[in-house]
Amino acid sequence: MSEAADPVFVFGSNQAGRHGKGAALWAKQHRGAIHGQGEGLQGNSYGIPTKDTRIRTLPLEDIAQAVERFKAFAREHAELSFQLTPIGCGLAGYTPQQIAPMFRDAPANVLVPDEFKAVLEGANEAKTSTTG
């Protein structure tokens, strides 16, 4: 089986592209993440910055903008599938409740992690119970 058959591994990164810990390190070791590239497609991985160049956690608004760029990329590349990790919920310190809503309108080729699915499905159930 070729590496290209694997979904693109989507991980939280820092803007400096220092993939030294967590999912970013795994992406560098196993999926071709490029040292010095903090965002975008690299090998069979895609970085979404959750920390700045000094490895400080980015504000949610900045992460949301990077998520929008990622979703646009995923829409433009419907031939690929993307395995999203719970970005921002490890070293960056955010919770799935803070990050998952950013992926509410993600295209179908983005495989959302269980931590985010639970939040998004809970939000859908709350809407249904209040409108139904």
C-alpha positions, 0 to 999 in steps of 0.5 A: 500500500502506498503512502498516498493511499493514507489520508492526509494527516492534519495536525496542529503546528506552530508558525515557525514550523518546528515540529518538535512535539505531539502530532507535529513530531509524528507528522514530521517522522511519518508523514513528511511534515517539513521543518520550517513550514508552519502551515499547509500541505507538506508531504502527506500531512497538513499543518494548521497553526495553533501556536505562533513563531515563539511557540505561544498559543495563538488566539482562537480567532487566528486559529479559526482563520487558519481552519478556514484556509484548511477547509477551503483547501480540502474543498479544492482537493475533493480527491483527497481525504484528510484525517483531522487530529484534535488540533489545539487541544493538546499542547495549545491548551484549548478544549474540543468545545472551543475548537470543534465548532470551527469544523462544523461546516467542514467538507465530507472529505475531512474525517473529524476526530471523535473528540470533535464529533461529540461536541458537534453532535451534541450541538446538533442534538441541542438544536433539534430538541429546542426546535423539534 
